[in-house]
Amino acid sequence: MTGKLTAGLAIAVPIVLFGLLGPLLVQDPSRVDDIGLSAPGAGHLLGTTQTGQDVFAQLAYSTRGSLIVGAVVGVLTLLLSGFFGIVGAYAGGWLDETFSLVINVMLVIPGLPVVIVISAYMPDRSLLLVSVVLAITSWAGSARVLRGSTLSLRSRDYVLASRVAGEKRWRILLVEILPNLVPLLASQVVFAVIFAILGEAGLSYLGLGASGTFTWGTMLYYAQNGLALRLGAWWWFVPPGLLLALFGAALALINFSIDEIINPRLRSQTRAARRGWRMSREQLRKAKEATL
């Protein structure tokens, strides 16, 4: 296990556990009290909003909501990119050309403007709807990468040997090709989760996110509308922003470690760079000693 993977898991796992178990241990995040805006204290661990809603309860439900968006988009991206990228490339012929055309069309369509337009014209936006829209506009890049890798694997000697031996096509795809794509699939799913959580946060911050639910983006949106920054209510906007940044960084570290597993050359280049840094420091120390 690499250092990047360890650091990423050390950050991501507690946040995931908080999102899964936190809503079971806190009060209703929509509950309104008459205490108004108050700083963190004994009764409210992270203080309250202008309407007296508990920020810690909102943070727990927001973490769960953002994780749901990331999970749904990750699964849908895996299914769509795997179907259009892997199945099409392995089948070849007109099916591959058709799937490739669909992928190219989806790549040309600007994702963010489409998401904004669709979200703006949907009065009742659930988490599932926002997740589906984000997935539809983000799977094509992963499909293109998977298609290229599948085309390369399809011409390998062991795949050709399986064909000559009379193996069924579905067995060759599932046994010979798909296991070699697992690290790449994992990397694409992690990237899709990062895109989904950040994309949903951006939409919610603009007021186009899921309605009637809590996510990190909706917390930031309501904090902005409540003038939290001007009032100095840091406990309202810092926790969701911090969790969003930490979870994104953790998934990025995990994705980098998966890339090193896929391409061992990256690992050797990283080690060589570290050795170069150590040499540079030694040279700097010698230069300082020479000047004294």
Residue pairs with C-beta under 8 A, 6 or more apart in sequence:
2 257
2 260
2 267
4 253
4 254
4 256
4 257
4 260
5 253
5 254
5 257
5 258
7 250
7 253
8 249
8 250
8 251
8 252
8 253
8 254
8 257
9 250
9 254
10 250
11 246
11 247
11 249
11 250
11 253
12 247
12 250
12 251
12 254
15 63
15 243
15 246
15 247
15 250
16 67
18 60
18 63
19 60
19 63
19 64
19 66
19 67
20 64
20 67
22 59
22 60
22 61
22 63
22 64
23 60
23 61
23 64
25 60
26 54
26 56
26 57
26 60
26 61
27 54
27 57
28 57
29 53
29 54
29 57
29 58
29 60
29 61
29 214
30 53
31 53
31 54
31 57
32 51
32 52
32 53
33 48
33 52
33 53
34 52
35 48
35 52
36 48
36 50
36 51
36 52
37 47
37 48
37 49
37 50
37 226
37 231
37 233
38 44
38 47
38 48
38 52
39 47
39 233
39 235
40 46
40 47
40 235
41 47
44 54
44 55
44 56
45 56
46 54
46 55
46 56
46 59
46 235
46 239
47 55
47 233
47 235
47 236
48 54
48 55
49 55
49 58
49 222
49 223
49 226
49 233
49 236
50 226
55 235
55 236
55 239
58 214
58 219
59 219
59 239
59 240
59 243
61 213
61 214
62 214
62 215
62 216
62 218
62 219
62 240
63 216
63 243
65 127
65 210
65 213
65 214
65 215
65 216
65 218
66 197
66 200
66 201
66 215
66 216
66 217
66 244
66 247
67 197
68 127
68 131
69 127
69 130
69 131
69 134
69 196
69 197
69 200
69 210
69 215
70 193
70 194
70 196
70 197
71 193
72 127
72 128
72 131
72 132
72 135
72 196
73 131
73 134
73 135
73 138
73 192
73 193
73 195
73 196
74 189
74 190
74 192
74 193
74 196
76 131
76 132
76 135
76 136
76 139
77 135
77 138
77 139
77 142
77 188
77 189
77 192
78 185
78 188
78 189
78 192
80 135
80 136
80 139
80 143
81 139
81 140
81 142
81 143
81 146
81 188
82 143
82 146
82 185
84 99
84 102
84 103
84 139
84 140
84 143
84 147
85 99
85 103
85 142
85 143
85 144
85 145
85 146
85 147
85 150
86 146
86 147
86 150
86 173
86 177
86 178
86 181
87 95
87 99
87 173
88 95
88 96
88 98
88 99
88 100
88 147
89 96
89 99
89 146
89 147
89 148
89 150
89 151
89 154
90 150
90 154
90 169
90 172
90 173
90 177
92 154
96 147
99 143
99 147
100 147
103 140
103 143
103 144
103 147
104 140
106 137
106 139
106 140
107 140
107 141
107 144
109 137
111 137
111 138
112 137
112 199
114 133
114 137
115 133
115 134
115 137
115 199
115 203
116 203
116 206
116 208
118 133
119 125
119 130
119 133
119 203
119 208
119 209
120 208
122 129
124 211
124 212
125 208
125 209
125 210
125 211
126 210
126 211
126 212
126 213
127 210
127 213
127 215
129 210
130 200
130 203
130 209
130 210
131 196
131 200
134 195
134 196
134 199
134 200
135 192
135 196
138 192
138 195
138 196
138 199
139 192
142 188
142 191
142 192
145 184
145 188
146 181
146 184
146 185
146 188
149 181
149 184
150 177
150 181
153 159
153 176
153 177
153 180
153 181
154 177
158 176
159 172
159 176
159 177
162 171
162 172
162 176
163 172
167 176
183 258
183 261
183 262
184 262
186 258
187 255
187 258
187 259
187 262
190 251
190 254
190 255
190 258
191 255
193 251
194 248
194 251
194 252
194 255
197 216
197 244
197 247
197 248
198 244
198 248
200 209
200 210
200 215
200 217
201 209
201 215
201 216
201 217
201 220
201 244
202 217
203 209
203 217
204 210
204 215
204 216
204 217
204 218
204 220
204 221
205 217
205 220
205 221
205 224
206 221
207 221
209 215
209 217
209 218
209 221
210 218
216 240
216 241
216 243
216 244
217 240
217 244
219 236
219 237
219 239
219 240
220 237
220 240
220 241
223 229
223 233
223 236
223 237
223 240
224 237
226 233
226 236
228 234
228 236
228 237
229 237
259 266
260 266
260 267
260 270
